[in-house]
Amino acid sequence: MSESEQSDQRRLARNFNELLQELRVAQAGVQILFGFLLSIAFTDRYAAADSYVRVTHMITILFSAGAVALLTAPAAWHRILFRKGRREDIIDVANRFAIGGLACLAVAMTGTILLLGEVVVGGWAAIVLGAVAAVFFASLWFLLPWRERGVDTVDSDDGPA
């Protein structure tokens, strides 16, 4: 293997390790959220909930499960394709999974805030809380970073990290 190929492999390994560290942070939170959302269905108060709350809860659980699946998928891809010379493909797919997982997590967090708002204050105030949460997550996790993508940096040759 040439020095250039070794340098590329080191860069890919660093990119993948950075991605895995980021996923570990998100995974812990989404798994706790998923467990919390599952437990709600087994409470006395949930039994009396109206269909709006039940449907919102179910949609929130589905997005939370989607986040778990997407944020865990890169580890599965890595294990299955380990030592097959596909690290660059794994990083590319894992990056897309991570972004999709974060989008699902943002929807699940928004749904959770909407549900809690419905229980605590109800009505339009709960909807406003959910809308504010949606704007907050969309701005902080997607709009602001994508706006910054056009800014040149020294590390711009690192590829998808």
MITORMAR-73480 format. One record per atom (N, C-alpha, C): residue in one letter; y, z, x; atom name. Coordinates in pm, 1 decimal. Atoms other than C-alpha are relative to their C-alpha. Example, Ala and Ser with C-alpha at 12.3 -4.5 7.8 and 13.67 -1.06 7.14 Angstrom:
BEGIN
A:-119.0:0.0:89.0:N
A:-450.0:780.0:1230.0:CA
A:120.0:0.0:90.0:C
S:-119.0:-6.0:-82.0:N
S:-106.0:714.0:1367.0:CA
S:109.0:73.0:-77.0:C
This chain:
BEGIN
M:-116.9:0.0:84.6:N
M:0.0:0.0:0.0:CA
M:123.5:0.0:89.4:C
S:-121.2:10.2:-81.1:N
S:338.5:-99.2:139.8:CA
S:92.3:117.8:-27.3:C
E:-96.0:-108.8:14.4:N
E:626.1:142.2:184.9:CA
E:79.2:-14.9:-130.2:C
S:-71.4:26.2:124.2:N
S:808.7:-22.9:-107.4:CA
S:-83.7:40.3:-121.4:C
E:89.3:-37.2:110.4:N
E:506.8:24.9:-336.0:CA
E:-14.9:151.4:-8.9:C
Q:8.8:-146.3:0.0:N
Q:475.4:389.1:-228.8:CA
Q:127.6:61.6:-57.3:C
S:-127.6:-48.5:51.8:N
S:845.9:440.3:-302.5:CA
S:5.0:-17.1:-152.1:C
D:5.9:22.1:144.8:N
D:798.2:286.4:-649.6:CA
D:-92.3:100.3:-67.0:C
Q:94.5:-96.6:56.9:N
Q:497.9:511.3:-712.6:CA
Q:59.0:140.7:-2.5:C
R:-65.8:-131.3:-2.7:N
R:696.0:819.2:-607.6:CA
R:106.0:8.8:-110.0:C
R:-103.0:3.8:104.3:N
R:981.3:716.3:-839.1:CA
R:-64.6:12.8:-137.4:C
L:69.3:-7.7:128.6:N
L:738.5:664.8:-1128.5:CA
L:-56.8:140.3:-24.1:C
A:55.0:-135.4:12.6:N
A:570.1:1000.3:-1060.7:CA
A:111.7:98.7:-32.4:C
R:-113.8:-88.4:27.4:N
R:910.2:1173.1:-1055.7:CA
R:49.7:-19.9:-142.9:C
N:-44.4:27.6:136.8:N
N:1015.1:999.4:-1378.9:CA
N:-95.5:61.5:-102.1:C
F:97.7:-52.9:94.3:N
F:692.7:1101.0:-1549.9:CA
F:4.4:152.8:-1.9:C
N:-8.8:-146.5:-6.1:N
N:718.3:1461.6:-1430.2:CA
N:123.9:52.1:-72.2:C
E:-121.6:-39.9:70.3:N
E:1076.9:1484.0:-1556.8:CA
E:-18.8:-12.3:-150.3:C
L:25.6:19.8:142.2:N
L:970.2:1343.2:-1892.8:CA
L:-91.7:109.0:-55.4:C
L:91.6:-105.6:45.3:N
L:683.1:1591.9:-1919.2:CA
L:70.9:135.3:-12.0:C
Q:-76.0:-126.3:7.7:N
Q:919.1:1882.1:-1845.9:CA
Q:86.7:2.8:-126.2:C
E:-82.4:8.0:119.9:N
E:1151.7:1763.8:-2122.7:CA
E:-86.3:17.2:-125.3:C
L:88.6:-9.2:115.8:N
L:860.6:1729.5:-2364.3:CA
L:-50.6:142.3:-20.3:C
R:45.9:-139.2:11.5:N
R:740.4:2082.9:-2287.4:CA
R:102.0:86.2:-73.3:C
V:-105.8:-75.3:66.5:N
V:1074.5:2221.2:-2399.6:CA
V:-0.2:-30.6:-149.6:C
A:-4.4:39.0:140.7:N
A:1075.1:2024.8:-2725.6:CA
A:-127.9:39.1:-73.7:C
Q:128.9:-29.5:63.5:N
Q:704.6:2079.5:-2797.0:CA
Q:-11.2:143.2:-47.9:C
A:11.1:-141.3:38.1:N
A:723.7:2457.6:-2802.7:CA
A:77.7:25.8:-128.7:C
G:-81.7:-19.8:118.7:N
G:1004.4:2454.7:-3056.6:CA
G:-56.6:-66.2:-123.4:C
V:50.8:71.8:117.2:N
V:850.3:2195.5:-3282.9:CA
V:-130.9:61.4:-49.4:C
Q:124.5:-63.5:42.7:N
Q:514.3:2372.2:-3285.9:CA
Q:27.2:131.4:-73.3:C
I:-38.4:-122.8:70.1:N
I:678.1:2701.6:-3384.2:CA
I:56.9:-34.7:-137.3:C
L:-56.7:44.4:127.6:N
L:877.9:2522.4:-3654.4:CA
L:-110.4:-45.0:-95.0:C
F:110.5:48.7:83.1:N
F:561.1:2352.9:-3782.4:CA
F:-77.7:117.4:-59.9:C
G:70.9:-118.0:48.7:N
G:381.3:2687.0:-3808.7:CA
G:80.0:75.0:-105.3:C
F:-87.1:-66.6:96.5:N
F:677.7:2843.2:-3986.6:CA
F:0.1:-74.8:-133.0:C
L:-3.0:79.9:122.8:N
L:694.8:2557.2:-4236.3:CA
L:-131.6:8.3:-76.3:C
L:129.9:-12.4:66.7:N
L:322.8:2582.7:-4306.0:CA
L:-12.9:134.0:-70.3:C
S:15.5:-133.7:58.1:N
S:344.2:2954.8:-4371.8:CA
S:79.6:17.6:-128.8:C
I:-84.2:-13.1:119.4:N
I:615.1:2912.3:-4635.2:CA
I:-79.7:-28.1:-127.5:C
A:75.2:39.6:119.3:N
A:370.1:2748.5:-4876.3:CA
A:-89.4:112.1:-53.4:C
F:89.2:-107.8:40.4:N
F:168.2:3069.9:-4892.1:CA
F:74.3:127.1:-41.6:C
T:-78.2:-115.6:43.1:N
T:448.2:3298.9:-5008.9:CA
T:12.0:1.2:-152.4:C
D:-16.9:-13.6:145.1:N
D:503.9:3430.6:-5362.5:CA
D:121.5:-78.6:-49.2:C
R:-122.8:69.6:40.9:N
R:854.0:3286.1:-5374.2:CA
R:-21.8:-151.1:-8.9:C
Y:26.9:144.9:1.1:N
Y:721.9:2936.1:-5295.0:CA
Y:-70.9:-40.2:-129.5:C
A:72.8:29.5:124.0:N
A:492.7:2953.1:-5599.8:CA
A:95.8:-26.1:-115.5:C
A:-98.0:17.0:107.5:N
A:803.4:2971.0:-5818.9:CA
A:103.7:-108.3:31.4:C
A:-99.3:100.1:-41.6:N
A:995.1:2697.2:-5633.0:CA
A:-7.5:-123.4:-88.8:C
D:-2.9:121.8:81.9:N
D:1106.8:2389.2:-5822.9:CA
D:-47.4:-120.5:80.7:C
S:54.9:119.2:-65.8:N
S:992.6:2036.5:-5742.9:CA
S:90.8:-51.8:111.3:C
Y:-93.2:41.5:-105.0:N
Y:1309.2:1960.5:-5540.0:CA
Y:-30.8:72.6:130.8:C
V:30.9:-79.8:-118.8:N
V:1228.9:2243.5:-5298.3:CA
V:-137.1:-38.6:54.5:C
R:135.4:35.1:-44.4:N
R:859.2:2151.0:-5286.3:CA
R:-2.5:-137.2:68.6:C
V:-2.9:134.8:-60.6:N
V:927.9:1782.5:-5214.8:CA
V:74.7:4.3:133.1:C
T:-75.4:-13.2:-125.3:N
T:1192.1:1869.6:-4953.1:CA
T:-85.7:68.6:106.7:C
H:88.6:-71.5:-92.4:N
H:945.6:2111.6:-4795.0:CA
H:-108.6:-92.7:52.9:C
M:107.7:89.6:-42.7:N
M:666.9:1852.2:-4787.4:CA
M:51.9:-107.4:96.5:C
I:-59.4:100.9:-89.0:N
I:892.4:1586.7:-4633.1:CA
I:31.9:63.1:135.4:C
T:-33.1:-70.2:-124.4:N
T:1010.0:1841.2:-4375.0:CA
T:-126.1:26.2:82.0:C
I:127.1:-21.8:-70.5:N
I:649.6:1930.3:-4287.9:CA
I:-51.5:-130.6:60.3:C
L:49.0:129.0:-51.9:N
L:557.0:1562.3:-4251.6:CA
L:79.6:-43.9:122.8:C
F:-79.8:35.6:-118.1:N
F:847.9:1501.2:-4013.5:CA
F:-28.2:94.0:116.7:C
S:36.8:-94.8:-105.4:N
S:757.8:1815.4:-3820.9:CA
S:-134.3:-39.6:62.6:C
A:130.1:46.0:-51.4:N
A:397.4:1692.9:-3790.7:CA
A:16.4:-128.7:80.8:C
G:-28.3:122.4:-76.1:N
G:529.4:1353.5:-3679.9:CA
G:58.7:31.0:136.1:C
A:-58.3:-41.3:-127.9:N
A:734.9:1525.4:-3411.3:CA
A:-107.1:55.2:92.7:C
V:110.4:-53.3:-81.9:N
V:427.7:1717.4:-3290.3:CA
V:-83.4:-115.2:55.2:C
A:83.8:112.9:-43.4:N
A:225.0:1395.1:-3277.6:CA
A:69.1:-83.0:107.8:C
L:-71.5:86.1:-95.0:N
L:490.8:1191.6:-3097.3:CA
L:30.9:70.9:131.4:C
L:-31.6:-72.8:-122.6:N
L:584.8:1464.2:-2848.7:CA
L:-124.5:37.8:80.2:C
T:125.9:-29.6:-68.4:N
T:218.6:1528.9:-2764.6:CA
T:-67.6:-127.3:50.8:C
A:64.9:127.0:-33.4:N
A:113.5:1162.6:-2743.4:CA
A:9.1:-38.8:148.3:C
P:-5.0:38.7:-141.7:N
P:241.9:1105.7:-2386.2:CA
P:-107.4:67.8:85.4:C
A:105.6:-69.3:-76.2:N
A:-2.3:1367.9:-2254.0:CA
A:-134.9:-66.2:-24.0:C
A:126.2:67.3:31.1:N
A:-289.9:1195.5:-2433.1:CA
A:-7.4:-136.0:69.0:C
W:-2.7:130.4:-67.3:N
W:-185.9:854.1:-2302.4:CA
W:-25.0:17.1:150.1:C
H:17.0:-22.7:-142.6:N
H:-162.7:992.8:-1950.5:CA
H:-144.8:34.2:32.4:C
R:139.7:-39.8:-25.6:N
R:-507.5:1154.3:-1970.9:CA
R:-94.1:-119.1:-11.3:C
I:91.6:111.8:23.3:N
I:-675.1:842.5:-2109.5:CA
I:20.1:-111.2:103.2:C
L:-27.9:108.7:-94.8:N
L:-503.0:599.5:-1870.5:CA
L:16.5:49.5:143.6:C
F:-11.7:-59.3:-133.1:N
F:-510.0:835.2:-1569.6:CA
F:-76.0:-83.2:103.2:C
R:56.2:75.2:-112.8:N
R:-576.7:650.1:-1242.5:CA
R:-44.4:-142.1:-34.8:C
K:28.1:139.1:36.5:N
K:-581.1:309.4:-1410.4:CA
K:113.7:-91.6:45.3:C
G:-111.2:80.4:-49.7:N
G:-263.1:191.4:-1237.0:CA
G:99.3:-37.2:-109.2:C
R:-84.2:31.8:116.0:N
R:-69.5:203.9:-1566.1:CA
R:116.3:97.5:-16.0:C
R:-103.6:-102.5:9.1:N
R:188.7:472.4:-1485.4:CA
R:129.9:-54.7:-58.7:C
E:-125.2:57.5:51.8:N
E:483.0:241.1:-1554.7:CA
E:-9.4:-23.2:-150.8:C
D:20.2:19.2:144.2:N
D:338.9:148.7:-1896.6:CA
D:2.5:133.7:-73.4:C
I:4.7:-133.7:62.0:N
I:271.9:515.1:-1974.1:CA
I:141.6:56.0:-13.6:C
I:-137.6:-52.0:3.2:N
I:631.8:609.6:-1886.9:CA
I:81.7:-72.2:-106.5:C
D:-74.5:78.1:99.4:N
D:771.9:328.1:-2102.2:CA
D:-36.1:44.1:-141.9:C
V:46.3:-41.1:132.8:N
V:561.2:423.5:-2404.6:CA
V:37.6:146.5:-26.1:C
A:-31.5:-142.2:15.8:N
A:612.4:797.9:-2347.3:CA
A:147.9:20.1:-29.8:C
N:-143.3:-8.7:25.8:N
N:988.3:748.0:-2342.0:CA
N:29.5:-32.7:-145.8:C
R:-19.7:36.6:140.4:N
R:975.1:573.2:-2681.1:CA
R:-56.4:107.3:-93.1:C
F:57.7:-108.5:80.2:N
F:743.8:843.6:-2819.4:CA
F:92.9:121.5:-1.2:C
A:-88.2:-116.8:-9.2:N
A:981.6:1114.8:-2696.3:CA
A:123.1:-18.3:-88.4:C
I:-117.0:26.0:83.7:N
I:1281.6:953.3:-2865.3:CA
I:-38.2:5.9:-147.4:C
G:46.9:-7.5:138.4:N
G:1083.3:906.5:-3186.5:CA
G:-30.9:143.1:-41.3:C
G:30.6:-140.5:27.8:N
G:961.5:1266.2:-3164.9:CA
G:125.3:82.0:-21.3:C
L:-126.4:-71.8:17.6:N
L:1314.6:1393.9:-3123.4:CA
L:66.9:-37.9:-132.4:C
A:-54.9:42.2:130.1:N
A:1424.2:1187.1:-3424.6:CA
A:-72.6:72.4:-113.5:C
C:76.9:-73.4:101.5:N
C:1143.2:1340.3:-3632.2:CA
C:37.6:147.8:0.4:C
L:-39.1:-140.2:-10.2:N
L:1237.1:1685.0:-3504.2:CA
L:138.2:22.4:-60.6:C
A:-134.2:-12.5:58.4:N
A:1602.1:1627.9:-3601.1:CA
A:-8.2:-0.4:-152.5:C
V:16.4:3.2:145.9:N
V:1494.4:1536.5:-3955.8:CA
V:-65.6:129.4:-48.6:C
A:68.4:-124.7:39.2:N
A:1260.5:1837.5:-3970.7:CA
A:95.4:119.5:7.6:C
M:-96.6:-109.1:-11.5:N
M:1533.9:2071.9:-3849.0:CA
M:103.2:-8.2:-113.2:C
T:-94.4:19.2:109.3:N
T:1776.5:1924.5:-4102.0:CA
T:-62.8:43.6:-132.4:C
G:69.9:-40.4:121.8:N
G:1518.3:1968.5:-4377.5:CA
G:-17.7:150.0:-8.7:C
T:15.4:-145.7:-2.2:N
T:1457.9:2327.9:-4271.2:CA
T:131.3:68.6:-35.6:C
I:-131.4:-57.2:32.3:N
I:1829.9:2405.4:-4284.6:CA
I:33.3:-23.4:-147.1:C
L:-20.9:28.5:141.5:N
L:1850.6:2235.7:-4624.2:CA
L:-81.2:95.6:-87.5:C
L:84.5:-92.4:76.1:N
L:1558.2:2444.3:-4751.8:CA
L:54.8:142.2:2.5:C
L:-55.0:-135.4:-10.2:N
L:1703.7:2768.8:-4621.2:CA
L:133.4:11.5:-74.0:C
G:-126.3:1.8:74.6:N
G:2043.0:2673.2:-4760.5:CA
G:-24.1:6.2:-149.2:C
E:33.8:-1.7:142.4:N
E:1882.7:2613.1:-5097.5:CA
E:-39.5:140.0:-45.6:C
V:43.7:-135.6:34.7:N
V:1725.6:2959.6:-5094.3:CA
V:117.7:98.1:6.8:C
V:-107.3:-97.5:-22.0:N
V:2035.8:3141.5:-4965.2:CA
V:121.1:-24.7:-90.6:C
V:-122.4:26.5:76.5:N
V:2329.4:2966.6:-5135.9:CA
V:-20.7:-97.6:-115.2:C
G:32.0:95.1:106.1:N
G:2179.4:2683.9:-5345.2:CA
G:106.2:-105.9:-24.3:C
G:-92.7:104.1:45.9:N
G:2342.5:2377.4:-5500.3:CA
G:60.3:-85.9:109.6:C
W:-71.3:89.8:-91.5:N
W:2600.7:2165.8:-5323.7:CA
W:20.4:60.8:138.1:C
A:-19.7:-65.3:-129.9:N
A:2654.4:2420.8:-5049.1:CA
A:-121.5:-24.6:90.0:C
A:121.3:27.1:-77.8:N
A:2292.3:2372.1:-4938.9:CA
A:-1.1:-144.2:48.2:C
I:-4.7:142.2:-37.7:N
I:2337.7:1995.2:-4939.1:CA
I:101.8:-22.1:111.0:C
V:-101.8:9.9:-105.8:N
V:2654.7:2031.3:-4730.7:CA
V:-56.3:53.8:131.7:C
L:62.2:-54.2:-121.7:N
L:2466.7:2252.4:-4483.0:CA
L:-98.0:-100.7:60.6:C
G:94.7:100.9:-48.6:N
G:2191.9:1989.2:-4458.3:CA
G:71.3:-119.8:60.2:C
A:-75.8:114.5:-51.8:N
A:2446.1:1708.6:-4410.7:CA
A:66.0:32.8:133.9:C
V:-62.1:-42.0:-126.4:N
V:2630.6:1904.1:-4140.6:CA
V:-106.3:6.4:109.9:C
A:108.4:-5.9:-98.3:N
A:2299.5:1969.3:-3964.3:CA
A:-40.3:-140.8:43.6:C
A:38.3:138.1:-32.6:N
A:2208.8:1598.1:-3983.0:CA
A:101.6:-64.3:94.1:C
V:-105.3:56.3:-85.6:N
V:2543.4:1495.1:-3832.9:CA
V:-3.8:65.5:137.8:C
F:4.8:-73.5:-126.2:N
F:2515.8:1764.2:-3566.3:CA
F:-113.8:-51.0:88.8:C
F:114.4:46.6:-79.4:N
F:2165.6:1661.4:-3452.5:CA
F:15.3:-146.4:40.2:C
A:-16.7:142.5:-31.3:N
A:2240.3:1289.2:-3474.5:CA
A:102.8:-19.9:110.7:C
S:-105.4:13.1:-102.5:N
S:2557.5:1330.2:-3268.2:CA
S:-45.3:52.8:134.7:C
L:34.7:-66.7:-125.4:N
L:2424.5:1570.9:-3007.3:CA
L:-119.4:-65.1:69.1:C
W:124.3:50.9:-58.7:N
W:2081.3:1413.7:-2955.9:CA
W:-3.0:-151.3:15.8:C
F:11.6:145.6:-4.0:N
F:2148.4:1042.2:-3013.6:CA
F:132.8:-71.2:24.6:C
L:-124.5:75.8:-12.5:N
L:2505.3:917.9:-3059.2:CA
L:71.6:24.1:132.5:C
L:-69.6:-29.6:-125.7:N
L:2664.9:1096.8:-2763.5:CA
L:-77.9:-49.6:122.3:C
P:72.4:53.9:-116.0:N
P:2382.8:1017.8:-2515.7:CA
P:0.2:-152.7:5.1:C
W:-0.9:145.6:-2.1:N
W:2369.9:653.6:-2624.9:CA
W:136.8:-54.9:37.1:C
R:-133.7:41.2:-41.9:N
R:2744.4:628.7:-2581.2:CA
R:12.6:6.4:152.1:C
E:-6.2:-18.3:-145.0:N
E:2698.6:753.1:-2224.1:CA
E:-88.2:-97.5:77.7:C
R:91.2:92.0:-69.3:N
R:2428.3:495.8:-2144.1:CA
R:73.5:-111.8:73.2:C
G:-75.9:107.1:-62.9:N
G:2693.9:240.8:-2056.7:CA
G:71.6:40.8:126.9:C
V:-67.9:-50.9:-119.2:N
V:2837.2:461.8:-1783.1:CA
V:-91.6:-18.5:120.5:C
D:79.5:22.4:-120.9:N
D:2717.4:354.4:-1437.7:CA
D:-15.6:130.0:78.2:C
T:26.2:-115.7:-84.8:N
T:2554.5:619.9:-1221.0:CA
T:-75.4:-46.0:122.8:C
V:71.4:30.3:-123.3:N
V:2400.7:629.8:-878.8:CA
V:-148.7:-19.2:-26.9:C
D:142.4:3.6:27.9:N
D:2052.2:682.8:-1030.9:CA
D:-38.6:-106.2:-102.2:C
S:27.9:96.6:104.8:N
S:2071.4:381.6:-1264.6:CA
S:-122.4:-86.3:28.2:C
D:117.4:79.2:-31.7:N
D:1779.7:215.7:-1080.9:CA
D:-130.2:77.5:-22.0:C
D:118.9:-82.1:20.7:N
D:1538.5:496.3:-1177.7:CA
D:-89.0:-47.3:-113.8:C
G:83.4:48.1:109.8:N
G:1414.5:309.6:-1482.2:CA
G:0.9:98.3:-115.2:C
P:0.9:-84.6:119.5:N
P:1320.6:472.1:-1810.8:CA
P:-47.5:140.7:28.2:C
A:36.2:-140.1:-23.4:N
A:1330.3:844.9:-1755.5:CA
A:45.4:86.2:-113.0:C
